[in-house]
Amino acid sequence: MKRPLIHLGLHRTGSTWFQQHVLDGRDGRPLNTLPDRAEAAARIVLPRELDFDADSTRRWIDDRIAEIDHRGSSVIISNERFSGNPASGWSDAERNVQRLASLLPEARILLVVREQHALVRSIWLQQIRIGGISGIEDFLRPLDSGDHRLPAFDPGFLGFDRFVDLLDRVFGAENVLVLPFEGLRDDPARHLARVEEFSKIPLPPPPDTGPVFSAPPLLEAAVLRRVNLLAVRSSLHRAPPFPRLARPGRRIASAIGRIATKSGETRRRAHADRIIKERLSDLDLPASNRRLSSRIGLDLSAFGWPT
């Protein structure tokens, strides 16, 4: 059996496209070994330390690997939840890495990262799509002193070189491949070839290279977060007063988004980007990105990253 490849995400870096179009089993492409991402998360990510059963989880993974082996496919496990969740500040990312190492110590690791300002905007819009109610200012506002009841978005994780350093220490730098999302988006064949060379697993590029879950227009997001506040129940907002209005409210927000003008979207994006830049200004992202560029052997400034 070839060594497994674990794709950790991050969120909003083309993970769903990779799962649905690259790991679809067609045209010589492999299958996602653990296609039920909710079950994988329930077994690997969600249990508390006192409840996590490494032995039974390892047996479950081995059974799935045996099924894939029987079909003659390579072992690739793709689940962006392994790298944590942005809404909770990626708070369990480091623990998940240690768990994966205990389950599959021989694995190779693929991590896709994205320029931080664009990533934050995309994460914020995705939070609204799944039920969030915060504008960009509130989404990035630090918690009040002493208010640490629930994990919240933590911009400190955006210094990606530290997370990559952890992966290097746990799995070995020679077993960790880090790619920029921008390269995978703009030239998927070239960057999939890098994954193929690294993993020794054939990855013919799929015909569909477009995004699966593109961000909603900012006008739609502005309406949708008001709909969420009134009607959409989720872990981000657990007690809306009018939950029966969720479906029609979402339809209205989508219809309004379709009439968004280019000039209006440009103005709204500039406003959001200005707030994001201000809120991330305390982080030395250029220094982190320079260290990451050196580690992965790619000039991230060529992809629009601040260095």
N, C-alpha and C positions, 0 to 999 in steps of 0.2 A: 504494500500500500504506500502511495506517495504521502509525503508529509502534509498534514492539513494546513489550509490557509484560513485564517480568521480575519474577516473584514469587520472592523470596529465602528465604521461610520467615519466622521462625525455626522450628527444631524445636519440637514440642509446642505449636504455636499454630494448629492446625486446618489444616495444610498438606495432609494427605492428604484431608481432607474437601473442600477447595478443588479439588484435582486430580480427585477421583473424582466429585464431585457438581456442582460449578460448571463445571468444564471438561470436561463429558461430551458436548458436541455435541448435546444434546437440547433441545427447546423453545426454540430460538433461542440457546442458549448456545454459546460457542466451544469448540474443542478445545485440549488442551494440545499446543503445537507440537512439543515434544520429549517424547513420552509415555514413552519408555524412559529413566527417570531414571538407571539404572545406566550406560547408554551415554553419556548426557550427562556424568555425573560422570567416567567413564573418559576422555573426550576433553577436558573443560574443567578439572576439579578435580584429578584424581589425578596427571597427569604432572609430573615434576620440571621446574624451569625449563629445564634443558638439553634436555629431551625435548618440551616444549610447542611444538607447531607451529601458530602462530596462523593461517597462511594456509590450511592444509588444514582446520583446524577451522572457519574462517569459510566455506569452500566447503561443508562438510557442513551447517552451520546454514542457509546460503542455499538448499541443496537442500530441506531440510525446510520452510523458509518458503515456497518455491515450491509445494510440495505442498499446504500449507495454503491458500495464495493461490488455487490451482486449485479448491479446494473452496469458496471464497468465505468462509472463516473468518478471523477476526482472529488476529494473531500474539501469543500469550501463552505464555511459557515459565515453568513453575513447577517449582522444584526447591529444596527446603530445604537440600540439601547445599551450595548456592552460598554460604550464610551460615556455613559451617564446621560442624563436628561437636562437640556439647557434650562428648563423652567425651574428646576431645583438646583441650578448652579453646578451641574455635573458632579453632584456631591458624592456619588458612589462610584465614580470612574476608577479611582485608584483601587478600591476594594474589588471591583469587577475584574480588573487586570490580574490581581492575585488569584482570584477564583479560577479564571481561565487557565492560568499557568498551572494550577493544581490539577485541573481536569485534562489539559492537553499541553503538557510541557514541551512537546516536540513541535508545536505549531509554528508556522510562519505568520507574521502579522502584517496586515495592510491597514493603514490609516490615511484617510483623505482629509485635508485641512483646507480652510478657505480664508481669504483676506478678512480680517476681523470686523471692519466696519460694515462691509457688505453682509457678512455672516450674521451680525447682530440684527440688522434690518430684516433679513430673511427669517430669523428665529422669531422676532417680534411679530411679524405678519403671520407666521405659522401658528403662533400662540392664539392669535385672534381667530384664525380659521378653526381651531379646535375648541374654542370656547372662552378665550381670554377676554378681559374687559379693560385692560390698561392701555392708555396712550403711551407713546414712546417715552415721554418724560417719567411717568409713573413706573413703567416697566424697568427703567434703568435707575430709578431713585434708590439710594441705599436705604436699608432698613433703619428704623429708629433705634437708638441705643437701647439695648436690653430686649428688643423685639426679635427674638430668634426662635419663634415657636415652630416655624416651618422653613425648610430650605428654600432659598430664593435665588434668582439669577445672580451669578457671581462673575463679574468681568475678569477677575484674576485668573481664571482658567484660560483666558485667551492668549496668554503667553505660552504658546503651544510647545516651545522647546522643552519645558519642564515635564510635560506629559510624555513627550517622545523620549526624554532621558529615562523616565520610569520604564517605558516599554523596553528600551535598550538594556537596562539593568536586569529586568525580569526575564526577557526572552533572548537577549544577545543582539547587539546592533546589527550583526549580519543577517538576522532573522526578522528585521523590521523594515518595511518599505513605507515611506511617507510620500504622498503625491499631492500637488495642489489641485484643488477642485477646478480652478480656471483652466488648467491644461487638459484635464479630463473632459471638461465641457466643450472646449474649443477644438481639441484634436484627440477624440476618444481612441482612434486606432493606435496612435503613437503611444499613448499612456497605457492602454490595455496591453500593448506589446511589452512595456516595462513590467507590468504585473505578471505577464506570461513568463518573461525571462527570469524574474525573481522567484516565482512559485513553481516553475517547471510544469505548469498546467496550461494546456492550450485554451486560449480565449479568443476565438474569432469574433471580431467586432460585429455587433448586431446592426440591422438596417435602421432601427429606430434610435436616434441619438437625442431626441428632444426630452425636456423635463417631464416627469410624471406628475409631480405636485408643484407647479409653479406658484409663486406668491400671488395673492390676489391684488388687483389694483388698489392703490391707497384710498381712493374714494370708497370703494366697496368695503375696505377694512374699517374706515371711519364709521360707516353705517352699521357694519356687522358687530362691532364691539358694543354698540348701544343695544342691538338685538340680543347679544349674549347677556348683557346686564339684566335685561328684562325676562329673557325666556330660555336661555340655553344652560342646562345643568351639566356640569363637568367637574373634574377635580380642581379646575381653576376657578370655579364659581359654583358652589354647591347648592345654593338656595335661591334661584331666580323666582320672582313673584308670579310670572305668567308662563310656565313651561309649555303650555299647549300652543303658544304662539311661535315656538321655535321654528317649525318648518316654514310657515308662510313668511316669517321674518327673514329667514335666510334667503328665500326666493326673492324677496324685495331687495335685499342688499346686493344679491347677484345681478338683478336687473339694473340697479343704479350703477353698479360697477361697469356695466357694458356701455354706459353713455359717458364714461370718464373721458375727458379731452387730454390730448398729449400735453398741452401747456399746463393744465391743472395738475396732472400727475407729476410733471417736472417740478412744479412749485412745491407740491406736497412732499416729494422725495427730497428736495433740497432742504426743506424744514426739518425733516426727520434726520437726514444725514448730519446737519449742523448740530443737533442735540446729541446724536451718537458720538460725534467727534469730541464735543465738549465733555461728555461723561467718561470717555475713555482716555482723556488727555493725561490723567494721572498715571497711566500705565506706560512703561517704556516699551511699547510694541516694536519700534524699529530695532532696538537692541535684541529683543527676543527673536525677531524675524531674521536678523543677521546671523544669530547663532543657529537658527533652524536652517537657513540657507546653506551654511557651512556643513551642517550635519548631513543634509540630504543631497548635497551636490547640485543644487539648482539655484539660480539667481531669482529669488522670489520677487524682486523689484520688477523683473520682466513680466510678471503676471499682475502688476498693479499693487503689490504689497508695499507698505511704507518700510523702508530700510535706512 
